[in-house]
Amino acid sequence: MKLFTASALVLALATPVLAETYHFDQSHTEIRFYYNHAGLTEQSGEWTIVSGTVEFDPENVTATSADITIDASSVETGWGPLNDHLKSGDFFEVEAYPSIKFVSTSAVQTGASILQMIGDLTIKDQTKPATLEIDLTFMGEHPLAGFFDYYKGDWIGVEAAGQLLRSEYGVGMFAPGTSDLVQLKISAEMRAGGWE
């Protein structure tokens, strides 16, 4: 079974399919986190700087791999004092631990366009197994390629989701009053080969 939407399948039948290394389009990648604040409200934030690659071959989905680095200091909640607190030793301690890393260890196809990716997530000095459910939303030539050179080449679009207990990664202050469980959502556009 192939990891294809109907449109991607048509494209793949028309052209040879090869394994590619995809790079994040920083301007159209969001890594957001969601949590409950003391039972009052649902809150969110995001990291605005991410780098890394995804190796993807639609003919061999289980060989898909990812190596992703997040700049921990790029955390953004919309309020400066909260950003500063999250960067401090109470939470991410970004001066000592500037990066958050996810390195995949395996991948399993679970639906027509759904991939489950398992890997090691490292926050501060804690590395734990984590799972992302990834939906391949697009594969092929970017719709804007005819207007901007930046978009030329082969692209994929993905929506991904996962969850973690922040206390397991050394960022558990105020848990469980402020929820220990954190939801992650990732929206990313990636180009084969990057822009070099």
N, C-alpha and C positions, 0 to 999 in steps of 0.2 A: 504494500500500500504506500502511495507516495504522499508527501506532505504538500498538497496543492489545493488552492482554490480553483474553481473552474477556469477562470481567466488565466491563471498561471499555468495550468495544464495545457491550454491551447498554445500558449507561448512556447512552452517547453517542447511540444511536439513539432513546432515549426523550426526550432533551432537546437543545436547541440547543447546539452546540459553538462556543466563542469563544476567541480568544487571551486568555491571562491572564498577569498578573505574579505569580509565586509568591515568597513570602518564607520564609526558613528558620525552622523551629521550633527555637530554640536548645536546648531541653531534649531534643530527639530528633534531634540531628544530631551525627554523629561523623566527624572527619577524622583517620584513623590512618595512621601510617607504620611500615613493617617493614623490618628490615635484619639482616644476619648480623654477629655480633660476633666478629671475629678467627677465624672458622672453628669457634667453640665452640658458639654458640647462636643461635637466632633471637630477636631482640628487637623491641620495639614501643614506640610512644608516640603521643600525639595532641595536637592543638590543640583547646582547649576553647571558644574564642570565635570564631565565624564570623558574617559578615553578608553581605548581598547579595541579588540577585534572579535568577530564571530566567524568561525569557519563553518560554512554551510554547503552541503551538496544534496540537492533534492533527490538524487538517486541513492543516497546512503544517509538517511536522516539520522540514524543512531550514531554516526560519526560527528555530528554537529558538536562544536565546542565553543566556549567563550572564555575570554580573559579580559575582565573589566576592572578599571580603576576609577574610583570616585575621589575627587578632591574634597576631603572632609570639611575644609574651611569654607567651601562654597555653599554651606547650608543656608537656606533662605526661608524665613517664615513670614516675611512682610513687616516685621517689627524688630528694629535694631537691637534693643536690649535683650530680647529673647534669642536672637542670633548669637550674641556675645555669650550668653549663658550656655547655650548648647555647645559652643566652641571651647568652653572652659573645662577645667579638671572635673567638674561635677558630671559632665557628660562625655563629649567626644575627645576632649583634651588634644586639640588639633596640633599644638606645637610639638608634642611628643609623638603623636600618631596622625600624620598628615593625610594618610590614604585609607580608604575603605576598598577592600578587594573581593571580587568574586571570580573564582576559577572553577570551571565546570569539570566534573569527573565522569559524567555519563549523560545520555539523552535517550528518551523513549518517545515514540510517536503514540499519542493517545486519541487522536481524532483526525479528520480529514485535513485540517489545517492547524492542529494543536500538537505542540511538542512540550513534554515535561523534561526540564533540564535540572539535574542534580549537581551540586557542587559544594565547594568550601567557601564560606563567607567569613571574612576577617574584619572585625571592627575592634579598634584598639589592639590589644594583644590576644584577643580571643578568636579562635577559629572554630566554627561549628558547621555541620552540614545544613544546607538550605536547598529548597526546591522552588523553581519558578515554572509557572504554567504559561507557555508562550503561544500566542496566536499569530500565525503568519498572515498578515492582512494584505500584503502586496508583494509581488515579485515581478521584475521586468524593467522596462525603460520608464524612467520617471516622466509623469505627465507634463512637467515643466521643462523637459530637456530641449524642446524646440524653441524656448524663449531665453534660456540662460545656460551658458556653457557649464556652470557649476553643477548642473543636474544631469549632464550627459553621463552615459554609462549604465550599468546594471544596478538596480536597487532592490532592497527589501524593506518592508515596513512591518513592525511587530508591536503588539500590545502584550505585556507580560504582567503577572501578578504573583505575589508571594506574601509570606508573613513570618514574623519572628518574635521571640520574647526578648525584649531589649535588656532585661536583667542578665541574660546569658552572655552578653557582650560587654559588660561593665558600664552600661549606661542606664542603670535601673533606678536612679534617684526618683523618689516619690511614688514608685510602684508599690502596690497596685492601685493606690489612690488615683493617680493618673495611669491610664492603662499600661500594663506591661506588654500586652499584645499590640504589635504595630503591623499595619497593612502596608505593603509596598506595591506600587503600580509604576510600570515603565512603558512609555511610548517612545519609539525610536524609529528613525529613518536611517538606513545605512547604505553606503555605496561600495560596490566591489572595487578593491584596489586603492581606495582612498583618493587623495588629491595630489599625490607627489608627481 
